[in-house]
Amino acid sequence: MEQKTYHEKLKQKMDQYAHLVYKATKHFPQDEIYGVTSQLRRSALSVILNYIEGYARQKDKVHRHFLEISYGSLQESKYLLEFSFKERYLLEKDYQLIIDLSNEIGAMLWGVMKKMSA
């Protein structure tokens, strides 16, 4: 069996994160479709999209810039998840699952950025 690289593992977690957010927001109130639902979906998808785009870049400085955008989008989506949980749009078990995954992703992304700075 072939071992996944760090990049593949991180990308897989980001993909799972985006799908979990989309699944969770399907049950948000209809009047939030253009508000928190849309913003949370965009920020969660931005995590993986900016990571992929940055990974495809040839220059370290540009790559790091996209990683920083990805990390910022992750933080934005985490706040929106917390907000949504407090507004009772999310069940605690769903919130905890998504937040735990976001924390894993954040630690992995931070590690990549830190390694690039060294």
Backbone torsions as a table, in degrees:
resi	resn	phi	psi	omega
1	MET	NA	134.4	-177.9
2	GLU	-78.6	134.6	178.7
3	GLN	-83.5	138.7	177.9
4	LYS	-77.7	143.1	175.9
5	THR	-76.7	165.2	176.8
6	TYR	-55.5	-45.0	179.1
7	HIS	-57.9	-46.1	-179.1
8	GLU	-65.6	-39.6	178.2
9	LYS	-63.6	-44.7	180.0
10	LEU	-64.9	-44.3	178.9
11	LYS	-61.7	-40.4	179.1
12	GLN	-63.0	-41.9	178.6
13	LYS	-65.5	-40.1	178.5
14	MET	-65.1	-39.8	177.9
15	ASP	-63.2	-45.2	178.2
16	GLN	-60.5	-41.7	179.8
17	TYR	-59.7	-49.2	-179.6
18	ALA	-60.3	-42.9	-179.9
19	HIS	-67.1	-39.1	177.4
20	LEU	-64.2	-41.1	178.5
21	VAL	-63.4	-45.2	178.6
22	TYR	-60.4	-43.3	-179.7
23	LYS	-63.6	-45.4	-178.5
24	ALA	-65.0	-37.3	-176.3
25	THR	-77.3	-10.5	175.9
26	LYS	-62.2	-22.0	-177.3
27	HIS	-102.3	7.5	178.2
28	PHE	-71.3	158.4	178.7
29	PRO	-58.5	143.1	-178.9
30	GLN	-58.5	-33.9	-178.3
31	ASP	-73.5	-3.2	176.1
32	GLU	-100.5	3.9	-175.3
33	ILE	-55.1	-38.0	179.9
34	TYR	-99.2	2.3	-179.6
35	GLY	-108.1	-113.2	-173.5
36	VAL	-63.3	-34.6	179.7
37	THR	-60.6	-52.1	-178.9
38	SER	-63.1	-44.8	-178.0
39	GLN	-65.3	-41.6	179.9
40	LEU	-66.5	-42.9	178.0
41	ARG	-62.4	-45.1	-179.9
42	ARG	-62.5	-44.3	-178.0
43	SER	-68.5	-37.7	178.7
44	ALA	-66.6	-40.6	178.5
45	LEU	-70.1	-32.6	179.0
46	SER	-63.8	-27.6	179.3
47	VAL	-58.7	-54.4	-177.2
48	ILE	-75.6	-36.9	-178.4
49	LEU	-63.1	-43.0	179.1
50	ASN	-71.7	-33.3	176.1
51	TYR	-63.0	-47.7	-179.6
52	ILE	-62.6	-45.5	-179.6
53	GLU	-63.4	-42.5	178.8
54	GLY	-64.5	-40.0	179.9
55	TYR	-62.7	-31.7	-178.7
56	ALA	-77.2	-14.6	-178.5
57	ARG	-75.6	150.8	-176.5
58	GLN	-91.8	-20.9	-176.0
59	LYS	-101.4	131.0	-177.4
60	ASP	-56.8	-41.3	-178.1
61	LYS	-63.2	-41.9	179.2
62	VAL	-70.0	-42.7	177.6
63	HIS	-57.0	-47.7	-179.3
64	ARG	-62.1	-39.2	178.3
65	HIS	-57.3	-44.7	179.2
66	PHE	-68.4	-33.7	176.2
67	LEU	-64.6	-39.1	178.0
68	GLU	-65.2	-39.1	176.7
69	ILE	-64.4	-44.1	178.0
70	SER	-58.5	-45.6	-180.0
71	TYR	-64.3	-40.6	177.7
72	GLY	-63.5	-40.9	177.9
73	SER	-65.2	-35.6	177.2
74	LEU	-62.9	-45.0	179.5
75	GLN	-64.2	-40.1	177.6
76	GLU	-61.3	-46.9	-178.3
77	SER	-66.4	-33.9	177.6
78	LYS	-64.0	-40.8	177.1
79	TYR	-63.9	-43.4	179.9
80	LEU	-63.7	-34.6	175.5
81	LEU	-65.2	-44.1	178.0
82	GLU	-61.9	-45.3	177.5
83	PHE	-57.8	-46.7	-178.6
84	SER	-64.6	-37.3	177.3
85	PHE	-65.0	-44.8	179.3
86	LYS	-64.5	-30.0	177.4
87	GLU	-83.1	0.1	179.0
88	ARG	67.0	31.6	174.1
89	TYR	-84.0	-21.5	-177.1
90	LEU	-119.6	142.4	171.3
91	LEU	-75.0	151.6	-177.2
92	GLU	-59.1	-40.9	-178.6
93	LYS	-64.8	-39.1	177.9
94	ASP	-68.4	-43.8	178.3
95	TYR	-58.4	-48.5	-176.8
96	GLN	-63.9	-40.9	178.3
97	LEU	-60.3	-46.6	-177.5
98	ILE	-70.5	-40.9	179.8
99	ILE	-65.3	-41.7	178.2
100	ASP	-60.5	-43.1	178.3
101	LEU	-64.4	-40.8	179.7
102	SER	-64.0	-36.1	178.0
103	ASN	-66.6	-39.4	175.4
104	GLU	-61.5	-47.2	-179.9
105	ILE	-61.2	-45.3	-179.8
106	GLY	-58.8	-43.9	179.6
107	ALA	-65.1	-40.9	179.7
108	MET	-66.5	-45.1	179.1
109	LEU	-62.0	-44.8	-179.9
110	TRP	-60.0	-40.3	178.2
111	GLY	-61.9	-41.4	178.4
112	VAL	-64.0	-45.5	-179.4
113	MET	-64.7	-40.0	179.9
114	LYS	-64.9	-41.0	179.3
115	LYS	-64.1	-36.3	179.1
116	MET	-68.9	-28.0	-180.0
117	SER	-77.2	-22.6	-175.5
118	ALA	-71.9	NA	NA
